Structure formats: structure tokens, C-alpha cells
Amino acid sequence: MSKFSIILPTYNRATTLGRAINSILTQTFEDWQLIVIDDHSLDNTDEIMAFYSQDDRIEYLKQEEHLERVKAINRGFTHATGEWQCWLDSDDAYVPTYLEYINSAIEKYGDFDVCNFGAIVIHDDYHVTFRETFRPERLEEGHVPFRSGGIGAGSFVYKSKLIDEVGIFPAVNDPYQFAVEAKKEMPEILDFFGDGELGNPWGQDWYLFYKLTRKHWSRPLDTALYIQYGKYEKNWP
């Protein structure tokens, strides 16, 4: 069993996939498993993964049809064997000390099942900002403490055993149907999802972090470990 399982869904992102995977291969902490789930890409993702799959720590799963992101991540959940899980979008990256820093925090504190941290945001015009570490408190029923942008896919980690407790994503193909199912499950999140007016109506990172922190305190780490690239210009080296 690895210490960390990294779930990386991808779809038609051959131009950025190598950058994302290289950010794992260059980690200063090496006890990890990477699960790449290709949601039936139509580009040359297969060729890229033929190269990276030579590393025994990398598992490549290809969907037989395009099923959308939450189904790809659900498949990643079922293949994760690490003690902890984290995500990586295929157009983003980790800083080289991502796993080392988190592992040190686990060893130092040991009093949490979830932790979160900030991100480095590289915008389309190449200027850099930092998304601050979100500081969640123990949640009360009916209280949603943060909105879109407060948490990102790669800016929190959690013990794998929690997935058995909170459950996987609603198995749907449409982002608006995902919002419907999420609001059925947790009615208090109505204001976040609204009627699909968000630029990214999926909100799967927000959804999972909220589900985890309804019952489990998240320790905020005062650092920025995740690199999030601009929304439109993703193909930078």
C-alpha cells in the first residue's frame, strides 16, 4: 500500500497531461500511486500514456466511452489503494514538495483525516496570484461556509477510508443533473449550485470537500502546494 493515491482524470488534454504527470514524477516524496483515468480522449493521450505507464507506480485506465468527469473520478476511487488520496487535474500541476509537505504535516499533527491548503494561480496574462488557504470550521446543519473558488481539486487531501463513509459521486453524465443530485443529498447547498448558472456547474471538488468536512475537521496548512493554470491558455510548458 502506498502512502498517497493520486487520482488524475483527463479528457483530450494530451498537450498538458505530460506536465501534470511530470510534476508527480519529480516529487521529493516517492511513496505514491498515480491513477490516470482517460475519459475516452480523441487525441494522442494513449501514446503519451504508453510512455508514462512504464513506471509501475502509474496505472492507466481508459473508459470505453466518454462518460464525463465524475464517473472517471469514481473509477479512480475504486482503484486507489493508498492510505491518503489527493487529486490532480490534467491541466494543472503539483509543486515538487507537495507530497513531502503533506506527509510531514501528517507526522507532525496526526489529529486530522482531511487537510487543505492554498494554490498558486498562473493567470492567462501570466501574472501570478495566490489562493489563500481556506479555513473551515466545524459545520452546523444548514450552514455552507464557502462558495465556488474557495477550494480546488488539488488543494485538499483526505484519508481513503472516508470515501467508504461519505460515498462516491452521483453517477451522472450531465453537470446540471449532478447539481440536482447533489441538492437532493444535501439540500443546504442550494445557494452554491443554484440552477446551473456557475461557469463550472460540476463543482465536484467543492462537493467532496464539503461532504468530508460536514463530519471531519480539516486542518488548514499555511502553504500553497497546487499550481492552477489559466482558464483559457492551458498549453504552457
C-alpha positions in Angstrom: 0.0 0.0 0.0 1.3 3.4 -0.9 1.0 6.4 1.4 -0.8 8.5 -1.3 -3.1 7.7 -4.2 -3.3 10.5 -6.7 -6.4 10.5 -8.9 -6.0 12.2 -12.3 -8.9 12.2 -14.7 -8.3 13.5 -18.2 -10.1 14.1 -21.4 -8.5 15.5 -24.6 -5.6 17.1 -22.7 -2.6 15.5 -24.4 -0.9 18.9 -24.6 -0.9 19.3 -20.8 -1.0 15.8 -19.5 2.8 15.3 -19.6 3.3 18.4 -17.5 0.9 17.2 -14.9 2.5 13.7 -14.7 6.0 15.1 -14.6 5.0 17.1 -11.5 4.3 13.8 -9.8 7.5 12.1 -11.1 9.6 15.0 -9.7 8.1 14.8 -6.2 10.6 14.8 -3.4 8.4 12.2 -1.6 8.2 9.0 -3.6 5.7 6.7 -1.9 2.8 7.3 -4.2 0.4 5.6 -6.7 -0.9 7.6 -9.7 -4.1 6.6 -11.3 -4.8 8.2 -14.7 -8.4 7.8 -15.9 -8.8 8.7 -19.6 -12.5 9.5 -20.3 -12.2 8.3 -23.9 -10.0 11.0 -25.3 -9.9 11.5 -29.1 -6.3 12.9 -29.1 -3.0 11.2 -28.6 -3.4 10.5 -24.9 -2.8 6.8 -25.5 0.6 7.5 -27.0 1.6 9.7 -24.0 0.4 7.1 -21.5 2.2 4.3 -23.3 5.4 6.1 -22.3 4.5 7.0 -18.7 2.9 3.6 -17.9 6.3 2.1 -17.9 6.6 3.3 -14.4 5.0 0.7 -12.1 3.6 3.3 -9.8 1.4 4.7 -12.7 -1.9 2.9 -13.5 -3.6 3.9 -16.7 -7.4 3.3 -17.1 -9.3 4.1 -20.3 -13.0 4.5 -20.4 -14.7 2.6 -23.2 -16.9 5.7 -23.9 -17.0 9.3 -22.9 -18.8 9.3 -19.5 -17.8 12.7 -18.1 -15.6 13.6 -15.2 -17.4 12.3 -12.1 -17.7 8.8 -13.5 -14.0 8.9 -14.3 -13.1 10.0 -10.7 -15.5 7.3 -9.3 -13.4 4.7 -11.2 -10.3 6.2 -9.7 -11.8 5.8 -6.2 -12.2 2.1 -6.8 -8.6 1.6 -7.8 -7.0 3.8 -5.1 -5.0 1.7 -2.6 -3.1 4.4 -0.8 -3.7 5.4 2.8 -4.5 9.0 1.7 -6.0 10.4 -1.5 -5.5 13.6 -3.5 -6.5 14.8 -6.9 -4.7 16.4 -9.8 -6.4 18.0 -12.8 -4.6 17.1 -16.1 -4.1 20.7 -16.9 -2.6 21.7 -13.6 0.5 20.6 -11.5 1.9 20.0 -8.1 4.9 21.8 -6.7 7.8 19.4 -6.1 7.3 19.3 -2.3 3.5 18.7 -2.4 3.6 15.2 -1.0 6.6 15.7 1.3 5.0 18.8 2.9 1.6 17.0 3.5 3.4 13.9 4.8 5.3 16.0 7.3 2.1 17.6 8.5 0.5 14.2 8.9 3.5 13.0 11.0 3.6 16.3 13.0 0.0 16.7 13.9 -1.8 13.3 13.3 -5.1 14.7 14.5 -6.9 15.1 11.2 -8.4 13.0 8.5 -8.6 15.9 6.0 -6.3 18.8 5.4 -6.4 21.7 2.9 -4.0 24.4 1.7 -3.7 27.2 -0.8 -2.8 27.3 -4.5 -0.5 29.2 -6.9 -2.7 30.6 -9.7 -1.0 31.4 -13.0 -3.4 33.6 -15.0 -3.9 33.9 -18.7 -1.8 37.1 -18.9 1.0 35.2 -17.0 0.6 37.2 -13.7 0.6 35.1 -10.6 -1.7 35.3 -7.6 -2.2 33.0 -4.6 -5.4 31.5 -3.5 -5.3 31.6 0.3 -5.8 28.6 2.5 -9.4 28.1 3.3 -10.1 27.9 7.0 -13.2 25.7 7.6 -14.8 25.4 10.9 -16.9 22.6 12.2 -20.0 22.9 10.2 -23.5 23.3 11.6 -26.5 21.8 9.8 -27.8 24.2 7.2 -24.6 26.3 7.1 -22.5 26.4 4.0 -19.3 28.4 4.7 -17.8 28.8 1.3 -18.7 29.3 -2.3 -17.2 28.5 -5.7 -13.4 29.1 -5.8 -13.0 28.6 -2.0 -11.5 25.1 -2.6 -9.9 23.5 -5.6 -9.4 19.9 -6.8 -5.8 19.6 -5.8 -5.9 21.7 -2.7 -7.1 19.2 -0.2 -6.2 15.6 0.8 -8.1 13.0 2.9 -7.8 9.5 4.3 -9.0 6.9 1.8 -11.3 5.3 4.3 -13.5 8.4 4.3 -14.8 7.6 0.8 -16.4 4.4 2.2 -18.1 6.6 4.8 -19.3 9.6 2.6 -19.7 7.8 -0.7 -18.7 8.4 -4.2 -20.1 10.9 -6.7 -23.6 10.6 -8.2 -23.1 8.6 -11.4 -24.4 11.1 -13.9 -23.2 12.4 -17.3 -24.5 15.9 -17.1 -23.3 18.7 -14.8 -26.8 20.1 -14.2 -28.1 16.6 -13.3 -25.1 16.4 -10.9 -26.3 19.6 -9.3 -29.8 18.2 -9.0 -28.5 15.0 -7.3 -26.2 17.0 -5.0 -29.0 19.2 -3.8 -31.2 16.1 -3.1 -28.4 14.7 -1.0 -27.5 18.0 0.8 -30.4 20.5 0.4 -28.5 23.2 2.3 -26.1 23.6 -0.7 -28.8 25.1 -2.9 -27.2 28.5 -2.9 -23.9 27.1 -4.2 -25.2 25.2 -7.1 -28.2 27.4 -7.9 -29.8 26.4 -11.2 -26.6 25.9 -13.1 -25.5 29.5 -13.5 -21.9 28.8 -12.5 -19.2 28.8 -15.0 -18.3 25.3 -13.8 -21.6 23.8 -12.8 -20.0 20.4 -11.8 -18.3 21.7 -8.6 -17.1 18.1 -7.8 -14.2 19.4 -5.8 -16.4 21.6 -3.7 -19.0 18.8 -3.4 -16.5 16.3 -2.0 -14.7 18.7 0.3 -18.0 19.8 1.8 -19.2 16.2 2.3 -15.9 15.4 4.0 -15.9 18.4 6.3 -19.5 18.0 7.4 -18.3 15.5 9.9 -14.5 15.7 9.8 -12.4 18.7 10.8 -9.9 19.8 8.1 -6.6 21.1 9.3 -5.6 24.2 7.2 -1.9 24.3 6.2 -0.4 27.7 5.6 1.2 27.0 2.3 0.4 26.9 -1.4 1.2 23.5 -3.0 -1.1 23.3 -6.0 -0.4 25.1 -9.3 -3.6 26.1 -11.2 -3.1 27.4 -14.7 -5.2 29.9 -16.5 -8.7 29.0 -17.6 -8.1 29.5 -21.4 -4.4 29.3 -22.0 -3.6 25.8 -20.7 -0.9 24.8 -23.1 2.1 26.4 -21.4 5.3 24.4 -20.9 
